[in-house]
C-alpha cells in the first residue's frame, strides 16, 4: 500500500499536445463551450418572439414564466449546491413531494398553524438531507445510490403518512395566498425564489462553506490534504439540497391547493437538466448557481414557448431532453478542441 | 573502473571484442533485444542519455541505480509506454518500433510492475486467461483449452490457493503470483520485473527465484530491477548500473559484489565533488514537531523524529522506504498504529489534515496536480484555501472578502515570485514550477510553524527549483521547522541534516559536511555504518 511510485520523471504527464494544429477552430470552440446554453436561450426567445410575439412577449406571459419557474429554480439551485460538492441528490423530487404532504398534513391533521407547519416540514426535509449526508460520508455509500435509497424510503413514508390521499380540505386561506398573493403584479413565489437563489449564490461564492465545497468538487483529495473537513462540507451540502427541495415542495402544495404524494417528483429530472445545462453556461462543465438559473430559464422558456406555439405536449419533453444533450455536447466538443480533457 | 567496465558491455554485440578475449558462454547467442543510443527527455529532466544495452535469451539481467537513474524509463521504453527521442531498439537483430504496449506484447515482452492491473472481481484462472480465450466453433469462446493451460501454469508458479476466488480477496503477494502466471501464459520471451519482492514474503521470494531459474532454462530473458542488492547479487548473470540516465557500469557474474554495485550506483568519485553546502547553520531552535515510535505497517516500522525551529531536515530514501508515509503520519493524513506525535513536547492527537492545519503544520504533497492543486481554479482560489478563515469579515456576518483573497494571493504571488504575477490565471495553464510555487505559497499565509514538503521540486525547471530552495532556507531563517523529503538526493545537500530511511526505519543521520550523496545512497541501500540511533540525537538537544 505504498503511495510512492516509480521515481522517474515520467510521472509528470506530458501536456496534451493532440489537436494542437487546429488553432483556427479555437475561437468558435471557446464560444460554443462557454456560451452554448445562453445562445440556445436567446435563440429560443427570438424564435418564439418571431412566431408568436404578440403572445410570448407580453408582460403577463413573462410573469407567468417567472412564476412557473420559481419552484424549479429553488429546487434546482439547491441541487446545484450538492453537485458543486461533487454529490448527486436523487431524492429531491420525492423530498419535495414529501414536504408538500407534510406541510398540508400538519395543518389539516394536526391542526398546526401555518408557520409552525412550514418550519416543521422544512426541518423534516433538512433531516433527510442530514441522513443522506451521513450515509454518504460515514457509510461510504456513493451519493447516487444513497439518495436513490433514501428517496424511495421517503416515498414510502409519504404513503404511510397520508395513505395515498392528498390533504386538501381544511387548508387555511393564508396557505393558498403563498402562491396567489401578488406584489406589484408579481406573485409571491417569484420573490421567494429570488431571495433563495440570491442566498444560495452568496452561500456558494461568499462563505467558507461554498469555498470549500467548490474545492471538494474540483479535487477532493487536495481539499482533504489542505485541511478542509470534507465530510462535514458534504453533509451540509446535502442538507441544503434537501431543504431547498422542501421549500419548493411547500410552494408547489400551495399552488396545487393540496399535498399530493408525487406532486414534485418531476422536479428531479428538471433539476438535473437545469443544473447540467447551466454547468456549461459561462464555465467549463462546472456547476454554479447563475448557470443553473440560466438552465432553468432556458427549459422554462422552451416549455412555455412550445405551449404558446401550440406544439403537442410530447414536444416539450423532446425539446428539454434535446436541449440538455445539445448543450453538454457542445461544451464537451468545444473543450476537446481546446485541448483540455 | 567505470571506463573499464563500460568496455565489457560490448561483448557479444555487433562491435565485437578483440579475438584474443574469450567470449563468456552466456553471451554466445545473438541478443534478443539490443538497445542502442536511446535518449529520452522529459521537460528539463534527461531521463535517458544514450543508453546501450543487450539482453540475451536465458539470462537474468539486473538493472541497478538510484531513484530516477533511468532504469524504469528504459523499461517503459521496452514496454511501449515511453517512446525514445533518439536511438533504437532491435529485437532479434531487427530494428523495431515499440509504439504501443500491444507492440510489446506481440514481441513477447511481459512486464510486472508494482501495480498489477488484475481484474479484481475475476478469479485467478480468469485473470490469467484474460484476452487469450480463442474463438471456438460457432464463434463461442473456447475456454476449456485456455483454462487447462492456465491450470498448468498455476501449478508451475505454485499457486497453492483456490483459483476460483476473486483475486481482490487474495493477499497482495498472491495477487502478484497471479500476475506472474498471467505473464507466463503469454509465451513470453522477455519478462521484466520492477521491484518484484517489495510485496513478497521470504517464502514467496524464494518461489519467485525458482520460477526465474526455470525461465532461464527455458531461454526466457529476464530483466530484474531491484533496490535489494542481495537479490541482484544472487540472481543476475549480468548487471548494468545506471546513474543520471546513463549507463555507468556493466558487470559480469564474477565481478558482482555488494560493494562494486554500491560503488557503481553512488559513483566512486562523487565524494570528491560533494559540496559543503550548509551556510551559517545556526544553532537550531527548540523542537517544534516530534514523533515517537511511529508505526504504520508495512511502510513505517518505528520512526522517531524531531523537527527544530529554524532547521531544514531532509529525509532521503528509496522507493518504498516509507518516506511519504512518514510525512502523511506527521500531518494527520494517516493515523499511526503505534506511537505518538508531539507538538512543543506535548502529545497531540493529529486525526486529520484539518487539525494539522489548525496547529500550524502544512504539507506540500508529492503529486501536486492530483493532491495539491485545484487546476481549473485561479491562483487566488488555490492560494487562500489553506487559510480560509483569514478571509472572513466579522462585521459582515463572517462572509468572505474577495478583495482580501486577492490581496493575499497577490502578496503570496510576489513572495514566491509567480511568473507572470497574475492571480487570476487558471492554474492548469501555469508551468510546473509556477504550480509548485503556489502549492508551497499557500502555506505562507497565516502562522505556520512546520512545513513538510514531499518532493518539492519534482518536474520543476532549474530556475524555479533554485528559487524554491532559497525560499525554504528563508522560511527556516524565519523560524519555521521544515522537513524536506526527496528522492533527488542532490537537493538534500543543502539541508542542515539528513535522515536516511531504509525499510521503514531511519537508519542514518547525517549533518553538515557528512551530508554527501554517496553516504545517503549507501544508507538508503541499508549499507549504513552501525551508528546513530536517530532518536537520541534529536532528544539530547
HADDOCK unambig.tbl for C-alpha pairs under 7 A between the chains (distance, minus, plus):
assign (segid A and resid 2 and name CA) (segid B and resid 299 and name CA) 6.77 0.50 0.50
assign (segid A and resid 2 and name CA) (segid B and resid 320 and name CA) 6.41 0.50 0.50
assign (segid A and resid 4 and name CA) (segid B and resid 319 and name CA) 6.20 0.50 0.50
assign (segid A and resid 4 and name CA) (segid B and resid 320 and name CA) 6.49 0.50 0.50
assign (segid A and resid 4 and name CA) (segid B and resid 324 and name CA) 6.57 0.50 0.50
assign (segid A and resid 5 and name CA) (segid B and resid 319 and name CA) 6.79 0.50 0.50
assign (segid A and resid 6 and name CA) (segid B and resid 319 and name CA) 6.84 0.50 0.50
assign (segid A and resid 7 and name CA) (segid B and resid 67 and name CA) 5.43 0.50 0.50
assign (segid A and resid 7 and name CA) (segid B and resid 68 and name CA) 5.26 0.50 0.50
assign (segid A and resid 8 and name CA) (segid B and resid 67 and name CA) 7.00 0.50 0.50
assign (segid A and resid 8 and name CA) (segid B and resid 68 and name CA) 4.53 0.50 0.50
assign (segid A and resid 8 and name CA) (segid B and resid 70 and name CA) 6.98 0.50 0.50
assign (segid A and resid 8 and name CA) (segid B and resid 72 and name CA) 6.67 0.50 0.50
assign (segid A and resid 8 and name CA) (segid B and resid 73 and name CA) 6.64 0.50 0.50
assign (segid A and resid 9 and name CA) (segid B and resid 42 and name CA) 6.70 0.50 0.50
assign (segid A and resid 9 and name CA) (segid B and resid 459 and name CA) 6.48 0.50 0.50
assign (segid A and resid 10 and name CA) (segid B and resid 42 and name CA) 6.90 0.50 0.50
assign (segid A and resid 12 and name CA) (segid B and resid 459 and name CA) 6.57 0.50 0.50
assign (segid A and resid 206 and name CA) (segid B and resid 399 and name CA) 5.49 0.50 0.50
assign (segid A and resid 206 and name CA) (segid B and resid 400 and name CA) 5.15 0.50 0.50
assign (segid A and resid 207 and name CA) (segid B and resid 399 and name CA) 5.06 0.50 0.50
assign (segid A and resid 207 and name CA) (segid B and resid 400 and name CA) 5.44 0.50 0.50
assign (segid A and resid 208 and name CA) (segid B and resid 388 and name CA) 6.53 0.50 0.50
assign (segid A and resid 208 and name CA) (segid B and resid 400 and name CA) 6.73 0.50 0.50
assign (segid A and resid 215 and name CA) (segid B and resid 374 and name CA) 6.78 0.50 0.50
assign (segid A and resid 218 and name CA) (segid B and resid 374 and name CA) 5.87 0.50 0.50
assign (segid A and resid 219 and name CA) (segid B and resid 374 and name CA) 6.05 0.50 0.50
assign (segid A and resid 221 and name CA) (segid B and resid 371 and name CA) 5.65 0.50 0.50
assign (segid A and resid 222 and name CA) (segid B and resid 370 and name CA) 6.79 0.50 0.50
assign (segid A and resid 222 and name CA) (segid B and resid 371 and name CA) 4.34 0.50 0.50
assign (segid A and resid 222 and name CA) (segid B and resid 372 and name CA) 4.56 0.50 0.50
assign (segid A and resid 222 and name CA) (segid B and resid 373 and name CA) 6.23 0.50 0.50
assign (segid A and resid 224 and name CA) (segid B and resid 353 and name CA) 6.73 0.50 0.50
assign (segid A and resid 225 and name CA) (segid B and resid 333 and name CA) 6.93 0.50 0.50
assign (segid A and resid 225 and name CA) (segid B and resid 353 and name CA) 5.70 0.50 0.50
assign (segid A and resid 226 and name CA) (segid B and resid 353 and name CA) 6.53 0.50 0.50
assign (segid A and resid 226 and name CA) (segid B and resid 386 and name CA) 5.61 0.50 0.50
assign (segid A and resid 227 and name CA) (segid B and resid 353 and name CA) 4.63 0.50 0.50
assign (segid A and resid 227 and name CA) (segid B and resid 354 and name CA) 3.56 0.50 0.50
assign (segid A and resid 227 and name CA) (segid B and resid 357 and name CA) 5.68 0.50 0.50
assign (segid A and resid 227 and name CA) (segid B and resid 386 and name CA) 6.61 0.50 0.50
assign (segid A and resid 228 and name CA) (segid B and resid 354 and name CA) 5.74 0.50 0.50
assign (segid A and resid 229 and name CA) (segid B and resid 354 and name CA) 6.18 0.50 0.50
